[in-house]
């Protein structure tokens, strides 16, 4: 991987979006431990192609996301692959905090009173970022919650696991096609902390090494080999 | 939780058999109860629900899972919308468990799951695309084809975070019944999948029945 091309902080309870080019890496770093990053992907050339959590999970027979996994669109292509992960478990089933959840769990802090220390929620955060690209609530797919772990027991009960991510933990997403990335740093909706969790992250953009034949993500399972083939077909005639 | 219904088919105001590989789209009213009946067993009924008055509000798997704190759907599950309102509630279920994590088959995801050569085999999302194209009055399009329920599918999650596809726990005559809390558009793809052992590689019909309150 190259040196860091760009680096910035995304403060707690904030939202942003950026376009990642094929062949670049987005590294997201948990600054203090206990972060949560809501994330969604869209194809900037066709916004109807978007991150599909069910396809991602069933193609790789997994409920958690970690190193080796590919994050699929609904069109059988790979937006990005997880080439490094010091956390071990990121979840993609529980969605976002909403205005109502934040108010119930942690109380309301309005902008009028608290200015930018107000208690934003993940759902509204995504609505703002979606609207920037002409998208709306019906375009909000099931999102990733990076750094957050939720276990499922034998009877299907969800169990939020505190302490999953520590200060300095990071995940590297290598983009396998040009991708619009929406993200927020609002807390996980099942986080039981008594105070509204405020955790910033750093993010870096780096240039990826070319995908080798023995690439770990590509060879994690036969499904990913076929996913990479779909991306190859999509990019026929385009030089990396 | 297994719970049988007191409703009898003779009293239904609507009955329709949906063949394997076909779609079903219709509106049910608030207060009505809809039953999806697995006629021959181990079939998957891939289903989406929308609020009829404004389909941008629709069934949300994430909200449903999170609010009930459990990944499986059965009797008592409130099907939540993307705005965290209750759209329907499961009021009877003789199967015991339904999936909402595995999504629907698509020609594109079939290339990944099975083989690139499988890309033109019939799939649920194709049925939905045809449904929204042939029924413009609902105002739905590809962007509305979202994260669905797989009635009768058994997709257990392990404590280690694996997602497994087990043989169906449904059987001929098993059913799930839902009461609508709002006027609701029901969009079903009766799954045509021929590559998955879950249905014994043999997709079969389901029946849809509706009762008034």
Interface residues (C-beta under 8 A of the other chain):
Chain A: X48 X52 X53 X54 X55 X57 X58 X59 X61 X62 X63 X64 X72 X74 X75 X76 X77 X89 X93 X94 X95 X96 X98 X100 X136 X137 X138 X139 X140 X141 X142 X143 X151 X152 X153 X154 X155 X156 X157 X158 X189 X190 X223 X224 X226 X227 X229 X230
Chain B: X55 X56 X57 X58 X60 X61 X62 X63 X65 X66 X69 X70 X71 X72 X82 X83 X84 X97 X101 X102 X103 X104 X106 X107 X108 X109 X110 X111 X112 X113 X115 X116 X125 X142 X143 X144 X146 X147 X155 X157 X158 X159 X161 X162 X163 X164 X165
